[in-house]
Amino acid sequence: MTNFSVPTRGEVSENNQAIFDNLQKGLGFVPNLYAYFAKNETALGDYLNLQNRKSTLRAKEREVINLVTSQINACLYCQSAHTVLGKMNGFTDEQVIELRKATASFDPKLDALAKLTASIVENRGKASEESKAAFFAVGYSEANLIDVVMVVGDKIISNYIHNLAGFEIDFPIATEL
């Protein structure tokens, strides 16, 4: 089995060291996922730019997409990280579990978003007509649809990186479903 390691600050480029310093200041630590990206000269900065891009979706809506996508892709690292972030964005433990199952009985708009996200991820972008119709029926726009795909793409990147490398999870481990 290939063993992948997370680099320390001293093992990455000066550019990535500066990003580590900013993450340390902002988050209080450098998550292992971000540190792993720093093995590549530009990937960490590129990924953070993608994550922090302006969006038509609220942070809470992006967390719905992150939770659904991470569950479908069986990425325990991202399930764990986004359980914490979901709660920081106002979801209860029960709501996080429900969202990971691609439903949101507590909010019809988020339910349509969760179901569309699941359909997009499971069908490699060929979402069902039913999920698209429900998404638009609750008030989302085509601009929102583009942002859903952008967030799905962002999350697939991190899901695949962890699923390939399997480094230590530095968040409280998400409950198995």
N, C-alpha and C positions, 0 to 999 in steps of 0.2 A: 504494500500500500504506500502510495506517495505521501510524504509528510510535508505539509505546508506550514510555514511559520509567519507570524505577524511581525513586521519589522519594528524596531524601536526608533525613537526620534533620531538617534545617532547613525542609524543605518539607511536613512533616506536623504535625498538631495536637499540642498539649502532651500529651494523653493517649497518642497514638501514640509521641511522643518518649520517654515513660516506658517504654513497652513495648520500643522500640528499645534503650534503656539496659539493660533486663533481659536482652534477647536477647544483646546485646554481652557482658554479664557472664557469662551462662550458656554461650553457644556460641563466644564469641570474635569473632563477626561477626553481622551481620543478613542472613540469606539474602534474595536478591532476591525470592523468592516472598513472603516475609513483608512485605518493604518495599513491594511492589506493593499488597498488601492494605490498607496504611496510607493509600492514596489515598482510602479511604472511612473515615469517622469511627469506625465500630464494627466493621467487617469483620475487622480484624486480631485484636482481642480476642475476638470471637466465634469466629473460626476456631481460635485457640489454646485456647480453652475446650473446643471440640469435640475437638481433638486430644489434650488432656490429661485428658479425662474418665475417671473410673474405669471399668474394663472387666473382664469375666470372662476376657478373653484376655491371654496373656502378651505382652510386647513382641516376642518372636520371632514369635509367631503374627500379630501386627499387621503386622510387616514382610512376611510371606508375602502377606497381603492387599494391602499397598501395592505390592509388586513386580508381582503378577499384574495388578492393576487398572491400574497405570501402563503396563504393557506393552500391554495390550489397547487402552487409550485413546491409545496412541502419544505419550505425554508424555515426551520425552527429559529434561526438567528433573527430573521425579519419578523416572524410571528411574535417573538419575544420583545424585540425593540418596539414594534408598533402596538403591542399591548400597552406598554408604558406610555408611548406617545398618544395613543387613543384615549387613555385615561386622563392625560394632561390636557386633551382637547375636550373633555367633558363627558366621555362615555363611561358608563359603569362597567364593572367586570362582566355582568350578564350581557350587556349590549355588545361588548367586544367579542364574546363567544358567539353571539348571534351573528354579528357581522362576518366573523371568520367562516360561518356557514352560508354566507352570501344572502342573508335576509336581514331586515330591519323592521320588525313588526311595530316598533315604537315610533317610526317616522316614514310615511309613504314615499316621500321624495328620496330619502336615503335608501329605502328598500329598492326602488327602481334603479338607483345608481349601483347598488350592490349586485343586483341581478344582471344588469348590463355588463358590469365588470367581469363577473363570472363567465358570462357567455362569450365575451371577448377573449378572455384568457384560455378557456377550455377549447374554443374553436379557432384559435390562432387568428383572431381578428374578424372572423366571419360570424359575428354575433347574430343571434336569431332575430327575425323581424319582430317577434313579440317583445323581446327585451328592448329593442330600439324604440318601438312604438310607445311602450310604457315609460321609457326615459324621457321622450319628448312630451308625452301627455302630462307629466308632472311639472313641466315648465323649463326643462333644460333645452339648450340651443345647440346648433351645430358647432359653435365655438367651444361650448362645454364638452361636446363629444371629442373634439380634437385634444382638449386638455386631459380628458379621461385616458385617451390613448398615450399621451405623453407621460402621465403618471404610471400607467401600466408598464410602459417601456422602461422607465426609471427603475421600477420595482423588479422587473424581470432581470435587469442587469445585476442588481444586488442579490437577488435570489440565486441566480446562477453562479455568481462569484462564491457565495458561501456554500452552495451545494457542491461545487467543485472542490473548494479548498478545505472546508470543514473546520476552520479554526475555532477557537474557544468562543463561546457566547458570553458576552460581558454585560448582560441584562438578566433580570429575573426570568427564569425559563417559563415560557408560556405553557398553559395547561394543554394537555393533549386532548384532541376531540375524539 
